[in-house]
Amino acid sequence: MYTNLFKLVKLFIAKTIVKSSAGQSFMYNRLPRAINPSGHPFDIENGTETSGFVPFYLLNSDYSARSISRAEVYPYFGCQPNCLLTAINRIPDVSRFVFYDFGCGMGRALLVASKFPFRKVVGIEISKLLCGIATRNIEATSTSRTSTCQTTVINSDILNFKIEEQSAVIFMYNPFGANIMKQIIQNLDEKIRRGLDVIIIYENPVHYYLFDESKYFLRCFGAQITCSMDEIEHSTNSDDAVAMWRAAHMKEPTCDQDFHIETVEAGWRVEIVLSTS
């Protein structure tokens, strides 16, 4: 009881600070550097700012303490590029898809995806400050990207965002709690009924069972992806689980090997184990 009360008091104090734009700016600028002062190799190579950790109460000052305490929103971490690269390379022809990052944060996954010939690359992010950082990162790499696909960031609550295209790849790095994920999947189920071709790339798929429970999705890939050597010291783990689902009416990507997903820490981390039989 007292532990939960203490957590709520800390959240109240933190949220009081970030209600002002000056408080938000201070916390955003302070936290990533405090957590990861040297920067991820991705940022060093590309001249970008995607490193660090941003707590969930900073993502949107309108989040209630109740919403935060129920873990409906998760903190920002930049994805490990090697995990996303492995998943994208499983897709036979990316040129017919629009790539979306649901909860794109500072835009690292967008920059990775923009190296491929997607029709467009679009990030959806509720935090205005993170949208600004992601936009600056896109602009900073505009002359060095080999692909010419348009890359943009939209400041929106993910539940208010609607996919208009008929072919989409959606990436998520464990950004939301179960309640939000349920609503996302319900919206996607409805779009699939209307003909949407969609592939889900879900890194650290804590709420994987929600996709498994939908009759409109089929698993098509799962693996524990080892971080590249230069990424490891910037990650809390040396590897990450990556699972993919496709709309059930689609024929590709195919699933080469069965796997099961094990919860290591509820709400925080899962691992994928390949089936031996």
C-alpha positions, 0 to 999 in steps of 0.5 A, a space after each residue: 500500500 505504502 509503496 504504491 502511494 509513494 509511487 503516485 506521490 513521485 508521479 504527481 511531483 514529476 507531472 507538476 514539473 512537466 506541466 510547464 514547457 520549461 520543465 518539460 524541456 529541462 527534463 527531456 534534455 537532462 534525462 537522455 544524457 544522464 542515462 546514456 551520456 556517450 550516445 548510441 553508435 547509431 547517433 555517432 555515425 549519423 549525427 543524430 539524437 535518438 539515445 537515452 531513456 524518457 519516462 512515460 510521464 514525460 511523453 504527454 503531460 495530459 496523461 493522468 496518474 491513474 493511466 500511468 500507474 496502470 502502465 498503459 503507456 511505456 517509456 521511450 527507448 531507441 530500438 536496436 537497429 540490428 533487430 529492425 533490420 533483421 525483420 525488414 529483410 524478411 519482407 519480400 517486397 517493401 516497395 509496395 508498403 508504407 512503413 509506420 512506427 507507432 510511438 516513434 519517439 526520437 525517430 531511430 526506427 524511422 531512420 533505419 526504415 528510410 534506408 529501404 525503398 518503402 513508399 513512405 516512412 511515417 512516425 506517429 508520436 504523442 509527444 510534441 517535443 519528441 516529434 521535434 527531435 525526430 523531425 530534426 533527425 530526419 532533416 539531419 540525415 536527408 542528404 545521406 540517405 540512399 532511399 528517396 522515400 518520404 519520411 515524416 512524423 505526425 504528432 497524434 495520439 495513436 488511437 486517433 490515427 487512421 491508416 489510409 493506405 492499403 499496404 502497411 508495415 507497422 513497427 512497435 517497440 513495446 510502446 503501449 500497455 494492453 488496453 491501448 494495444 487491444 484498441 489498436 488491434 481492433 482497429 486493424 482487424 476492421 481495416 483487414 476486413 476491408 482489405 488492408 495488407 499489413 505486417 506487424 514488426 513487434 520488438 519485445 512483444 510483451 502483449 503478443 497474445 493479443 495478436 495471437 488471439 485475433 483471427 485476422 493475424 498469423 505469426 510469420 517470424 520470431 527470433 531472439 536477435 543478438 545486438 551487434 557488438 557496438 550496440 550491446 553496451 547501449 542496451 539493457 540486454 545483449 539481445 531482444 525478441 522480435 516477432 512478426 505477424 501478417 494479415 491472415 489473407 496474405 501469403 507472405 512472409 512465410 513462417 519458417 520455424 515455429 516458436 513460442 514466447 516466454 514472459 521473463 518479466 511481466 509487462 517489461 520483457 519477453 524472450 522467444 524460444 524456437 521449437 525443436 520439433 
